[in-house]
Amino acid sequence: MPLNTQVLKVLRYFIKYRYLVLRPDLIFCSSLLCVCWTGCRHVSKAAPQAQMEWDYDGPCMKTAVPGPRSMRLKQLGEIQNVDAINFFCNYEESRGNYLVDVDGNRMLDVYTQISSIPIGYNHPALHKLMADPNNLSTFVNRPALGILPPGNFADKLAESLLSVAPSGMTRVQTMACGSCSNENAYKAMFIAYRVSNRERGPGGPTQEDLRSCLINQEPGCPDLSILSFMGGFHGRTMGCLATTHSKAIHKLDIPSLDWPIAPFPRLQYPLEEFTRDNAAEEARCLEEVEDLIMQWRQKGRPVAGIVVEPIQAEGGDNHASADFFKSLRNIARKHGCAFHVDEVQTGGGCTGKFWAHEHWGSDDPADIVSFSKKLLTGGYYHKTDLQGYRIFNTWMGDPSKNLFLVEVLNVIRRENLLEEVTRSGKALLQGLYALQEQYPGLLSRARGQGTFCAIDIRDDPTRSKILLKARDKGVLMGGCGERSIRFRPALIFKEYHVALFLNIFNDVLAEFK
Amino acid sequence: MPLNTQVLKVLRYFIKYRYLVLRPDLIFCSSLLCVCWTGCRHVSKAAPQAQMEWDYDGPCMKTAVPGPRSMRLKQLGEIQNVDAINFFCNYEESRGNYLVDVDGNRMLDVYTQISSIPIGYNHPALHKLMADPNNLSTFVNRPALGILPPGNFADKLAESLLSVAPSGMTRVQTMACGSCSNENAYKAMFIAYRVSNRERGPGGPTQEDLRSCLINQEPGCPDLSILSFMGGFHGRTMGCLATTHSKAIHKLDIPSLDWPIAPFPRLQYPLEEFTRDNAAEEARCLEEVEDLIMQWRQKGRPVAGIVVEPIQAEGGDNHASADFFKSLRNIARKHGCAFHVDEVQTGGGCTGKFWAHEHWGSDDPADIVSFSKKLLTGGYYHKTDLQGYRIFNTWMGDPSKNLFLVEVLNVIRRENLLEEVTRSGKALLQGLYALQEQYPGLLSRARGQGTFCAIDIRDDPTRSKILLKARDKGVLMGGCGERSIRFRPALIFKEYHVALFLNIFNDVLAEFK
């Protein structure tokens, strides 16, 4: 076949699939661009200074939500429970901060798939990664990472997870999701407790240990516990669920474990106006933590680890001070319990720092930090003495997610997204303060760090109505706790998105005055 | 830019990235083809009748394993525990039944990443999928499936998982991995037990239920149990782990639950030679199951579900008869327990039927069938009355894995892989029988269904030596149970691969005579 014929064949293919590459460093998905040979509508030039040109310029609502097409797709109910489904999405057409549904409605997304889309929809950097043929094998051949990792695995971990490792941590274990991350982190804490507390003699496990553990009995399966907090959420598999206490619906009918549950501080907001009361409340909770550790030791069910979120998310965006967490970490150390900070929802930059615990200003914040959601892969960091030994499953993560994470971190650095989040977060919180002053009977307790903000609504039914009204006007938000609305935008949520959001939110609230 | 210049630019890009598309229906990754303009070495023509031309023609060993490059990569030990790592892989160069390591050693893979690579490495059908720009958005934007699924989600479920649904099941819930699948299946059984057994009055949960469950207490968190079998393996998160009883190392130091554990039949092989003894052994185990259900009810910890593998895999490839499983299913029904068949390792075609339970010939084999590994996504099928209500997490699977699964199933159908597996499996088992006759002191208990085969070795140390020797000769196998070797090739393992394998295995065994 002569070269020219071959050239034309290649081009015909790309025209057929509407897939165009103009420059090696710029890959555009056809769904983001309307490509034709006579006139290209350039939605993006992908230059750093204009990176957000690929975003849409505002919401655009065409039908009620869910619209007729979404309603028809509810036939999914024949296959799965669809009670929690809001509507069906067109992810090809979604971009940046905007989620598009199958009816063509374009919504400013301040919830981002329960806080799990780090740099918006269809970011060009991620499409570029997919267009590199060197990356395809990583998607196609999922390895059993614990026995047969790819040659570049350590490098990819170094470029991705280790490049943002919490202070004092040089070791990381990937997992498939947030629940598996916490489950395995708990196991690491149990194993460490038995080893470091010298419960076991120098000879390793006894025959009795090995025999009894196979049938779920002591001493092989020891009666140890994890201390958690009321209002905490750490996942919904059985180990995690025993430490989750945010909503009854998560736990009802599922057998659980008799593990200690401490009160989490119920602070008054704005925090800076109630420092004395809040400090007293935190002291009360810390005292209770120590009491519980003593009680459970006496029960013969010692606390191997303490698990806590830097901001209780599902439980209603409950904050606590840096002093609270540092004291808690000291209590853990004093009693020989591992300290596990669950950053599944708070990690990845949304508080203005990559990890929420960085706001504590501690060099030694934790023994374990778990993550998922915005990190795209689950997993946990741990200190050297919490060996990953005996932590194993078939996949142990997914290297294709590490590839994406490398790019996400590059974008965060290149576009200074943590600074952007800090700036947008300040604007958002100021806006919420102004609104709660304007609607005092309706709104209260505005609070937040970075764009990880929340506000309380008068009552749960009103909250539901507000969420639906806002959606009809093109803003997608989520609830948390008993009557809070939480804001979980992507890291590319800029000040002008804040302004846009506040305008629409104000319009909605005006109807409830 | 004139058209010709644009054409050349596009071509230059593809030459630079060594990525060539010759026909829209054939996509070859550069790593599979040595592409140049003057002479193409066609490894594959991808025609159905020659589908295996993309496979290599045999093992090729260049160094000891792990080789020098793998040894250097063990620096990963600074980041993670590497005790279980065999060597590091070059997944770009791996193809079909052959895994290539970073030292260029090419091994016939009869273990396939703990049985999780369905149609071999770098199958052209999966690369083709990745080259379709319409699919990219599914990889780039991972949705929260439980609230905002993509518009094509029901269609993709229908094309993939529902097209191979077990008899009597029309509902399926995806999950990220095998452990999460079983954890959530157990939860579904607990919830169903409380609802279907009318433990709860018509008014739904009481205030006491809602209050007590938040603090892990009865009646909200009821004292229910799952009955499992000695030697069973169902995952390593805490709920799953309470039903796993294959190796002490999985369970040591992890707190567990007092749930009933029944004996699994220890049959004699070949099964057809010991029908009477085996039937007596199975009857004994079934009797024990009923006793345990009664005992645990009396304890106030009733059995909500029974979980069992169609062939105990990790526990040593322990088989039981169709009659055993059908009786077990009847016992479950009689006592109001759900019946959960865990097909995480047996599912996906390796027994010669898509699900191992199909060998039972039952129209109503189970209430729940869970899967992962070869299915590429985790999840579980369930009967209509086991509603998925309250089963939820952020991701609930990954639609990009469903895309791959559609293609895997197409390949299985197009290439009649279940028939191939039956054929290869017969050849493999006959070969194992011949070898165990040839090496009576060394080998025993050859057994299998399809290519899901195993054989026992004299003792554990000899097994370890055989596995290493075989690897040095270019065959990768895995162990299971106390002294078994298990065979878990991909579905594209043909009769000539069996012959190749048996030759090498024979050479290895000769050294141990």
Interface residues (C-beta under 8 A of the other chain):
Chain A: L3 V7 L8 K9 V10 L11 Y13 F14 K16 Y17 R18 Y19 V21 L22 R23 P24 C29 S30 S31 W37 R69 L73 Q75 L76 E78 I79 Q80 N81 D83 A84 I85 N86 F87 F88 C89 N90 Y91 E92 S94 L99 V102 Q113 I114 S116 I117 Y121 N122 H123 L126 H127 M130 D132 P133 N134 L136 S137 T138 F139 V140 N141 R142 P143 A144 G146 I147 L148 P149 P150 G151 F153 A154 L157 A158 L162 T170 R171 V172 Q173 A176 C177 G178 S179 C180 E183 N184 Y186 K187 F190 I191 Y193 R194 P205 D209 L210 R211 C213 L214 I215 N216 Q217 G220 C221 P222 D223 L224 S225 M230 G235 R236 T237 M238 G239 A242 H245 A248 I249 H250 K251 L252 D253 I254 P255 S256 L257 D258 W259 I261 S372 K373 L376 Q387 G388 Y389 R390 I391 F392 N393 T394 W395 S400 F404
Chain B: L3 V7 L8 K9 V10 L11 Y13 F14 K16 Y17 R18 Y19 V21 L22 R23 P24 C29 S30 S31 W37 R69 L73 Q75 L76 E78 I79 Q80 N81 D83 A84 I85 N86 F87 F88 C89 N90 Y91 E92 S94 L99 V102 Q113 I114 S116 I117 Y121 N122 H123 L126 H127 M130 D132 P133 N134 L136 S137 T138 F139 V140 N141 R142 P143 A144 G146 I147 L148 P149 P150 G151 F153 A154 L157 A158 L162 T170 R171 V172 Q173 A176 C177 G178 S179 C180 E183 N184 Y186 K187 F190 I191 Y193 R194 P205 D209 L210 R211 C213 L214 I215 N216 Q217 G220 C221 P222 D223 L224 S225 M230 G235 R236 T237 M238 G239 A242 H245 A248 I249 H250 K251 L252 D253 I254 P255 S256 L257 D258 W259 I261 S372 K373 L376 Q387 G388 Y389 R390 I391 F392 N393 T394 W395 S400 F404
